[in-house]
Amino acid sequence: DLLLEIGSEELPARFVSAATEDIARVFTEKMATLGISHGAVRTFGTPRRLALLVSDVLEATKDSKKEVLGPPVKAAFDDKGQPKIPATKFADSLGLKVDQLARLQTPKGEYLGAYVEEKGRKVLELLPEVLNACLRGINFPKSMRWGDVELQFGRPLQWVVALFGNDVVPLTYADVTSGRQSRGHRFLSNDWFTIEKPADYEKVLESHHVIADIAKRRALTVERIEAAAKSAGLTLIKDDALVDQVTNLVEQPNPVVGSFEERHLD
């Protein structure tokens, strides 16, 4: 399993859901480009964090063989059939001799070429590139710089958790370096805590008063607001857009029933 959590100062509510979609999109595109298979992709988002949790990520890419084209044959040899500089340079770049090169037919004519073996790589070595792309690929309506860093983000970064199985994925964005330390709800559990492995993510956050799943937090928001209204003898006025906004303003919904003194309502 793979986990990326980006902790920041509070993001505007309208930034959160769109940012999680950007992270998932960039991740799947980048992994497809690198030929790394994976399972289900889940996203999480609150004002204080954006996260990606991916199951069944391939641990190493497979060995492969690819076709490499060099110069056209007619430009590679002189009239006596002796190799010219383009041919020798191409062979040298592959660590081969000219007579080890193949002649490959293409729609543009006959070219020198070779089939090159590429050894598979550990995915842990490739993930820093993927996760950095996720951080860079979020299209915030407005971004900020902070301190003396050149990179931007929706709000100043506070931490990055990046785990592949039990290993930390080493990456740095702006002035923040990845680890396994996260933080809970700003007022109810604002201490640092450790995430040992990706599968623990949602459960550990809930123990620190953070409902990270947006859909789950929205359902809980509606449930608790309806219960609060009912206990006060009130009827809730339905407003889906307002519920969406409130969902991404909090990390754990806790409705409060208030009232106005009658004299202020005259």
N, C-alpha and C positions, 0 to 999 in steps of 0.2 A: 504494500500500500504506500501511497505517496500523499504527503500533506504539505500544503503551502498556506501559511496564515500571515497576512500583512496587517500589522497593528499600527494604527495612526491616531492622531488627534481626531476629535469627532468630525466625521464627514457630514455634509448636508444630506438630509433624508433622500432627496431626489437623485443623489449620486449612487446610492448603494446598490440597488437591483441591477441597474445598467452596467455597473462596474463588474459585478459577478458574471454577467453574461460575456463581457469582454474577456475576462480571464479564461473562462471555459473555451471560448472560441479560439483564442490565441494558442492555448495549450494543445487542443486537439489538432489544429493546423500544424503546429511545430512538431508534434510527435509523429504525425503522418509523414511529414517531410523527411524525418530522420529514420522512418521505418520502425518505430517502436510501438508495439501493440500494447493495449491496456484494456481494462474493464470499464465499469460504470464511473462516470464523472459526476460528482456532487459539488455544489457550491453553497457557501454560507456567507451571510453578510449582516452586519450591524453597523451603527454609526462609528464603532471603534475598531472594526476589523473586517477584512475581506478574506475568504478562505476557499481553498480547493482541496477536495479529498478524492483520490482516484484509487480504485481497487485493481489488483491483478496486473501491475505494470511489469512488463518483460524485464528481466534482470540483466540480460546481455543481448546485443544484436547478433544476428547470425552471420557466419562467414558468407561472403558473396563474391561473385565474379562479374566484372563489368567490362564492357567494350570501350576502349579508348581509341579515338581516331587521331591520326597525325596528318602529315602533309599529303597532298595528292601524289600519286605515283609518278605522274609526268613531271612533277617539280622536285621529286626526291632522288632521281638518278640522271646522270649525264648520258650522252649518246652512246657511250661504251658500256652502259649498265653499271657504272661505278656510283656509289652513294654520294650525294651532295650534302652540304651542311644541314639543310632541313631534316634529312633522314637521320644523320648521325646525332644531331641534337635531340631529336624525338626519342631515339633509342636510348641515349644516355639518360634522359629524364625518367625513363622507366627501369633503368639498370639493366638494359638488354643490349645485345648486338644487333646490327641492322638485319643480319640474316635470320634472326629469331622473330622478326616482325612478320605479321600476316598481311596479305593483300585483301582488302575488304571492299566488296561492291556496295555502293550507295547510290541513291537517286542522282547524285551530282558527279558520279564517276567512281573510278577505282582509287582507294586511299590506302596508305600504310596504316596499320593499326595493331592492336594487341588486346588480349583478354587478361585483365589484371585481377589477381586474387586480393580481396580485401578481408582482413581478419575482423571478426566481430569485436565490439567494444563493450565494456561494462557500462550499463545505463547510468550508474551513479556518476560516471565521468561526463556524461552528456547533459545531465539534468540542470547544472548551473546555467547553461546556455538557454534551456527551455524556460526555466523559472524567471530568469532575468527578462526574457521576452514577454512573459506574462505581466511583469511589473511595468515594463515600458509600453505595453500594448493597451493599457486602460485609457479610454478616451473620456477624460473628465471634461464637463462643460467649462470648468476653470481649474487651473492647476496653480500650485504655489512653489516657490523656492524658500529655503530656510537656511540659516547659518551661512556658510560660505560654499555650499554644495552647488554643483551645476545642474544636476538632475531635478526634475519636478515631480510632484505627486499632488493628489487632490487636497491633502492636508499633510503637514510634516509627519514623517514616519517615526514610530517609537520602537518597533521591534519587527523581526521577521522570523517565523518558525518555518523551517524547511526540513522535512524528515522523509527518508526513503527506507521503509522498514524501521530498523533500530538506528540507522545511521543519519547523521546530520548532513544535508546537502550544502556544501560550502558555497556561499554567494554573498556578495556585497552590493547594495544598492544605495546610492547617495552616501550617507555616513552611518548606515546600519548594516551590521553583519549578522548572518543567519545563526540560529541556535535552536534550542528546544524550550526556551522560556517564553511564557505568555502571561497575560494579566487578565484578571476577572473584571466584574462590574465595577465601575469607577467609585461608587459609594458603598456598595454592599460587600465587595471583596476585591479591593484594589491592590492586593499583593501579587508578587511574581509567583508563578508555579511552573512545574516542569511537565511537559507532555512527553511521555516515554515512547509511545508509538502512535502512528496515525489513527488506528482503529479506536483509540481511547478518546479521540478529539471531542466529539459531541457530548459524551457523558461527563468528561472532566470539566468542560465549560459549564454545563448545567449545574455542577456542584459548586461552581463559583458565580452563580446567579446570571449566567449568560445563556439565552436561548438563541443559538447561532443560526438555526435553520429559519429562513424568512417565512416560509409557509406555516411552519409550526408556531412561530411567534405571532403571526397574524391571527391564526385560529385561537390561540390562547388570549390574545388581546380582545377579540370579539367576545369570547366566552366570559372573560372577567368583567368586561364593561357591561354586558347584559346582566350578569349576576349582580353587579353593583347597582345598576338601575332598578332592577327588580326589588332588591332589598330596601331601596329608598322609595318604593311605590311609584316609580317613574317608568315611562315608555321610551325606549331608545329610538332616536331618529336615525334611520339608516343613511349612511354616507360612506360609500366604499372608498372614494378618493381620500377622504380624511383618515379612514382606517389604514390605508396604505401608507400615508404620510406618518402617522403615529407609530406604526409598526417599525419604520426605519429611523425613528427618533429615539428609540429605547433599546436596551439589550434584554430587559425583562419587564413585561407590562405589570404595573401595579396601579390600578385605577383608584382615584380618590373622589368621593362624592362631596361636593361643596354646595353652599347655598348663599343667597343674598339676603340681607335684612330687608324686610318688607318695605321699610320707609324709603329704600333706595330704588324701589321699583315703581313708585308713584308716577 
